[in-house]
Amino acid sequence: MQETGSGIEHHAALELAALDVAGLRRSLRTLVPLSGSQVKWHGHPLLNFSSNDYLGLSACDELRAVMTEAIGRYGVGAGASRLVCGNHAPHEELETTLAAFKGTEAALAFSSGYATALGTIPALCGSNDIIILDKLCHASLIDAAKLSGATIRIFPHNHLEKLERLLLNARKVGDVNKRILVITESIFSMDGDAALLREIVELKDKYHAWLLVDEAHAVGILGPQGRGLIAALGLEKRVELQMGTLSKALGVSGGYLAAQRSVIDLLINKARSLIYSTAPPPALAATASAAIKLVQSPVGDALRIKLMQHKQSILPLLGDNNQANLPAAILPIIIGDETVAVNTSEALLEAGFLIPAIRYPTVARGTARLRLTLSAAHEAQQIEGLITSLLNLVPQLHGSKERALKKTTE
């Protein structure tokens, strides 16, 4: 008799072997945080250029103190889902703070950005509706759109003409009152470029659609007081659904949706990832509120200035043609071949730099890359060391060598 589970074990082994051959197998890496942007792996110190902790707030002493005090007051867990008995004062304070930060009537906090998407999109759209997404939208947005049961249409990245054709066709088909939701990110997580938000807003208004913008990689970095690309463009009142995360520049954990009060009240009643999940710890919510206030303060302004100074040192490596639309802290270095990208990442690891290789299915086949992210926790000499190592180890950058070295000595 065959042993229980042996069939699935064989299946898993075959799939893993195929991933090995394709250079696509992944594994978890256990890191020990050190000071600043340094981590330790297998006993070796590394400079971390892979984190989304863009302002270095995850280890901020002020936020550590807030969380410690809040744990003393509220404990380490919420005890239940928010609709049962897990709704605490820090959760509501966080949502009030988020709404003011994003310029909306209300906001709703979730346990993660992924949970925000999975709760929000299916709650607002169903089988009679149409969702139109930028092709490079994050997996959470795509998964949520599929879960909704709505008809899904995709437009090539930032392709306004295709977006308009899809909007026009959506309005022509069937019920004129159907819901049409356009979804984009403000800053795209793998390319680091920006959505054409002004133009997208004009198009969704023209065709009476809704717009959801994921500000995960813009909040804390762009706009007045770090309020994001939407605020930078003055579009707060024209974007129906502002989604984001507490887990990147804000340095904590969680996600949120900011919108009109009626929308938030509907989500409280329909968002399954909120209703059927234990609430995030109240201490976490209290710390997230403090992080938002810190980001809006002069301290936040100083951290953004430092981050942008680092970025200006790195940009010459990418060539003049790649600088115009990389407004945030994500700087991709396209390698192409998946195996070469992995080998380059490993060579950088040997040199003391943690920069991951991003491969299919996260990005399209043949577009594997080093995803370089910067933080205000980095120091100028660390940036200079990184530039030297990149020029030595990444052949694609050799044409930028003279320009990059000149930049670092100015």
C-alpha positions in Angstrom: 0.0 0.0 0.0 1.3 3.5 -0.9 2.2 5.6 2.1 -0.1 8.5 2.8 1.3 11.7 1.4 3.9 10.1 -0.9 2.1 11.2 -4.0 2.1 14.8 -3.1 5.8 14.5 -2.0 6.7 13.2 -5.5 4.7 15.9 -7.2 6.4 18.6 -5.1 9.8 17.2 -5.8 9.2 17.3 -9.5 8.0 20.9 -9.5 11.0 21.9 -7.4 13.4 20.2 -9.8 11.7 22.1 -12.7 12.2 25.4 -10.8 15.9 24.5 -10.2 16.4 23.9 -13.9 14.7 27.2 -14.8 16.7 29.2 -12.2 13.4 30.1 -10.5 13.6 28.3 -7.2 13.4 30.5 -4.1 14.2 29.9 -0.5 13.8 31.8 2.8 16.8 33.8 4.1 17.0 34.4 7.8 18.6 37.7 8.6 19.6 39.3 11.9 19.2 43.0 12.1 22.3 45.0 13.1 22.6 48.8 13.3 21.3 51.1 10.6 20.9 49.4 7.3 23.2 46.5 8.2 22.0 42.9 8.7 23.8 39.6 9.4 23.4 36.4 7.4 25.3 33.2 8.3 27.5 35.3 10.5 28.5 37.7 7.7 27.5 41.4 7.9 25.7 42.8 4.8 24.5 46.1 3.7 20.8 45.8 3.0 19.7 47.3 -0.3 16.5 45.2 -0.6 14.3 46.6 2.1 11.1 48.6 1.6 11.9 50.4 4.9 12.5 53.6 2.8 12.9 56.0 5.7 14.5 53.6 8.2 11.6 53.9 10.6 11.3 50.1 11.4 14.1 50.5 13.9 13.3 54.1 14.9 13.9 54.7 18.7 10.8 56.9 19.0 8.5 54.3 17.4 10.1 51.5 19.5 9.2 53.5 22.6 5.6 54.0 21.4 5.1 50.3 20.8 6.7 49.3 24.1 4.3 51.7 26.0 1.3 50.5 24.0 2.1 46.8 24.7 2.1 47.7 28.4 -1.3 49.2 28.1 -3.1 47.0 25.5 -1.1 43.7 25.5 0.3 41.9 22.5 -2.9 40.9 20.8 -6.4 42.2 19.9 -8.3 39.1 21.1 -10.8 38.7 18.3 -11.9 40.2 15.0 -12.9 43.8 15.1 -16.6 43.1 14.7 -16.6 40.7 17.6 -14.6 42.4 20.4 -11.2 43.1 18.9 -11.9 46.8 18.0 -9.8 49.0 20.3 -9.2 52.7 20.6 -5.8 52.6 18.8 -7.5 51.1 15.7 -10.0 54.0 15.5 -7.3 56.5 16.2 -5.2 55.0 13.4 -8.1 55.3 10.9 -8.8 58.9 11.9 -5.1 59.7 11.4 -5.0 57.9 8.0 -8.1 59.8 6.8 -6.6 63.1 7.7 -3.2 62.1 6.1 -4.9 61.0 2.9 -7.4 63.8 2.7 -10.5 61.6 2.8 -13.6 61.4 5.0 -12.6 58.0 6.5 -10.2 55.1 6.3 -10.2 51.4 7.3 -7.1 49.5 8.5 -6.4 45.9 7.5 -3.8 43.4 8.7 -1.8 43.8 5.4 -1.8 45.4 2.0 -2.8 42.1 0.5 -5.7 41.8 2.9 -6.7 45.3 2.0 -7.0 44.4 -1.7 -8.7 41.1 -1.1 -11.3 42.7 1.2 -11.9 45.9 -0.8 -12.2 44.9 -4.4 -14.6 42.0 -4.1 -16.7 44.0 -1.7 -17.2 46.8 -4.3 -17.4 44.8 -7.6 -19.2 41.6 -8.6 -20.0 39.5 -11.6 -21.9 42.2 -13.4 -19.0 44.7 -13.2 -15.8 45.4 -15.1 -12.4 45.8 -13.6 -9.6 47.4 -15.7 -6.0 47.0 -14.5 -2.6 48.2 -15.5 -0.7 45.1 -16.6 2.0 45.7 -14.0 -0.3 45.9 -11.0 0.7 44.0 -7.9 -0.3 40.4 -7.5 -2.7 41.3 -4.6 -4.7 43.6 -6.9 -4.9 41.0 -9.6 -5.9 38.2 -7.2 -8.6 40.5 -5.7 -10.0 41.3 -9.1 -10.2 37.6 -9.9 -11.9 36.9 -6.6 -14.6 39.5 -7.3 -15.9 37.6 -10.2 -16.0 40.8 -12.3 -15.0 40.8 -16.0 -11.3 41.7 -16.0 -9.6 43.7 -18.7 -5.9 44.6 -18.8 -4.2 47.5 -20.5 -0.4 47.7 -21.3 1.5 49.6 -18.7 0.6 53.3 -18.7 -1.0 52.9 -22.2 -3.6 55.6 -22.1 -5.0 54.9 -25.6 -5.7 51.3 -24.7 -7.2 52.3 -21.4 -9.6 54.6 -23.1 -10.6 52.0 -25.6 -11.4 49.6 -22.8 -13.4 52.2 -20.9 -15.3 53.1 -24.0 -16.1 49.4 -24.7 -17.1 48.8 -21.1 -19.6 51.6 -21.2 -21.1 50.4 -24.5 -21.7 46.8 -23.3 -24.8 45.9 -21.4 -26.1 47.9 -18.4 -25.2 51.6 -18.6 -25.2 51.5 -14.8 -22.6 48.8 -14.4 -19.7 49.5 -12.1 -16.3 50.0 -13.8 -13.2 50.1 -11.6 -9.8 51.2 -12.9 -6.9 49.9 -10.8 -3.3 51.2 -10.9 -0.4 51.7 -8.6 1.0 55.2 -8.1 4.6 53.9 -8.0 5.1 50.5 -9.5 6.9 48.0 -7.2 9.2 46.4 -9.7 10.0 49.2 -12.2 9.9 52.1 -9.8 8.1 54.3 -12.3 5.0 56.4 -11.8 1.5 55.9 -13.2 0.2 58.7 -15.4 -2.3 59.6 -12.8 -3.5 63.0 -14.1 -4.4 61.4 -17.4 -5.9 58.3 -15.8 -8.1 60.5 -13.6 -9.4 62.4 -16.6 -10.3 59.2 -18.4 -12.1 57.6 -15.5 -14.1 60.8 -15.0 -14.9 60.9 -18.8 -16.4 57.4 -18.7 -17.9 57.6 -15.2 -15.6 54.9 -13.7 -14.1 54.5 -10.2 -10.4 54.6 -9.6 -8.4 52.6 -7.0 -4.7 53.7 -6.6 -2.3 51.7 -4.6 0.1 54.1 -2.9 2.2 51.5 -1.2 5.6 52.7 -2.6 4.8 56.4 -2.7 3.4 57.2 0.8 6.1 58.6 3.2 8.3 59.5 0.2 6.4 61.7 -2.3 4.1 64.7 -1.9 3.7 67.3 0.8 4.5 65.7 4.2 5.0 62.4 2.4 1.3 62.0 1.7 1.9 60.3 -1.7 1.8 60.9 -5.4 -2.0 61.6 -5.3 -1.4 64.5 -2.9 1.6 65.6 -4.9 -0.6 66.0 -7.9 -3.5 67.5 -5.9 -5.9 64.7 -6.9 -7.1 63.7 -3.4 -10.7 64.6 -4.2 -10.7 62.9 -7.5 -9.5 59.4 -6.6 -12.3 57.4 -5.1 -10.2 54.7 -3.5 -6.8 55.3 -2.0 -5.1 52.1 -0.9 -1.8 51.8 0.8 0.4 50.0 3.3 1.8 50.7 6.7 4.7 48.3 6.1 7.1 50.2 3.9 8.1 53.8 4.4 6.0 53.9 7.6 8.1 51.1 9.0 5.3 49.1 10.8 2.8 46.6 9.4 -0.6 46.6 7.9 -2.7 48.1 5.1 -5.5 50.6 4.6 -8.2 51.9 2.3 -9.0 55.6 2.5 -12.3 56.8 0.9 -15.7 58.4 1.6 -17.4 57.5 4.8 -20.1 55.5 3.1 -17.6 53.4 1.3 -15.7 52.6 4.5 -19.0 51.7 6.2 -19.8 49.3 3.4 -16.4 47.7 3.7 -16.9 47.1 7.4 -20.0 45.1 6.4 -18.6 43.3 3.3 -14.8 43.1 3.4 -14.2 39.4 4.3 -10.5 39.8 5.1 -11.6 42.3 7.8 -14.7 40.5 9.0 -13.1 37.1 9.3 -9.6 38.0 10.6 -8.4 38.7 14.1 -7.7 42.4 14.4 -4.0 43.6 14.3 -2.6 44.1 17.8 -3.7 47.5 19.2 0.0 48.3 20.0 0.7 48.0 16.3 -2.1 50.4 15.4 -0.8 52.9 18.0 2.7 52.7 16.6 1.4 53.2 13.0 -0.4 56.3 14.1 2.8 57.6 15.6 4.7 56.7 12.4 2.3 58.7 10.2 2.7 61.8 12.5 6.5 61.4 12.4 6.5 61.2 8.6 4.6 64.5 8.4 7.0 66.2 10.8 10.3 68.0 10.1 12.0 64.7 11.0 10.2 63.2 8.0 11.2 66.0 5.8 14.9 65.5 6.7 14.7 61.8 6.1 13.1 62.3 2.6 15.9 64.8 1.7 18.6 62.3 2.7 16.9 59.5 0.8 16.7 61.7 -2.4 20.4 62.6 -2.0 21.3 58.9 -2.1 19.1 58.4 -5.1 20.8 61.2 -7.0 24.1 59.5 -6.4 22.8 56.2 -7.9 20.8 57.5 -10.8 23.7 58.1 -13.2 24.3 54.3 -13.2 21.0 53.9 -15.0 21.6 56.3 -17.8 20.0 59.6 -18.6 17.0 58.0 -20.4 15.9 56.2 -17.2 15.9 59.0 -14.8 12.8 61.0 -15.7 10.1 58.7 -14.4 11.8 57.1 -11.3 10.4 59.4 -8.6 10.7 57.1 -5.6 13.3 54.8 -4.0 13.1 51.7 -6.3 15.9 51.6 -8.9 15.7 48.4 -11.1 18.8 47.2 -12.9 17.5 45.0 -15.7 19.7 41.9 -16.3 17.3 39.9 -18.5 18.4 36.2 -18.1 17.1 34.7 -14.8 20.2 32.7 -14.1 22.5 35.6 -14.8 20.4 37.8 -12.5 20.7 35.2 -9.7 24.4 34.8 -10.1 24.9 38.6 -10.1 22.9 38.9 -6.9 25.0 36.1 -5.3 28.3 37.9 -6.4 27.0 41.1 -4.8 26.2 39.1 -1.6 29.8 37.9 -1.5 30.8 41.6 -1.8 28.7 42.4 1.2 25.5 43.8 -0.5 22.0 42.3 -0.2 20.2 43.0 -3.4 17.7 40.4 -4.6 17.3 39.0 -8.1 13.6 39.5 -9.1 12.5 36.8 -11.6 9.4 35.3 -13.3 6.6 35.1 -12.2 7.1 38.4 -10.3 8.3 40.0 -13.5 7.9 38.9 -17.1 10.2 36.2 -18.5 13.4 37.7 -19.8 13.2 40.8 -17.7 14.9 39.5 -14.5 16.5 42.3 -12.6 18.3 43.5 -9.5 15.7 45.4 -7.5 17.8 48.0 -5.7 16.0 50.0 -3.0 17.4 52.9 -1.1 16.8 54.0 2.5 17.4 57.1 4.6 19.1 54.6 6.9 22.0 54.3 4.4 25.0 56.5 4.7 26.9 58.2 1.9 30.0 56.0 2.1 27.8 52.9 1.9 26.3 54.3 -1.3 29.7 54.9 -2.7 30.8 51.4 -1.9 27.7 50.0 -3.6 28.4 52.0 -6.8 31.9 50.6 -7.0 30.7 47.0 -6.6 27.9 47.4 -9.1 30.3 48.8 -11.7 32.6 45.9 -11.1 30.0 43.1 -11.1 27.2 44.2 -13.5 28.4 44.4 -17.1 25.3 46.4 -18.2 26.5 49.3 -16.2 30.0 49.6 -17.7 28.9 52.4 -20.1 27.9 54.4 -17.0 31.1 54.0 -15.2 32.7 57.4 -16.0 29.5 59.3 -15.4 28.8 57.5 -12.1 32.3 58.0 -10.7 32.3 61.6 -11.6 28.9 62.1 -9.8 30.2 60.5 -6.6 33.2 62.8 -6.5 31.4 66.1 -7.1 
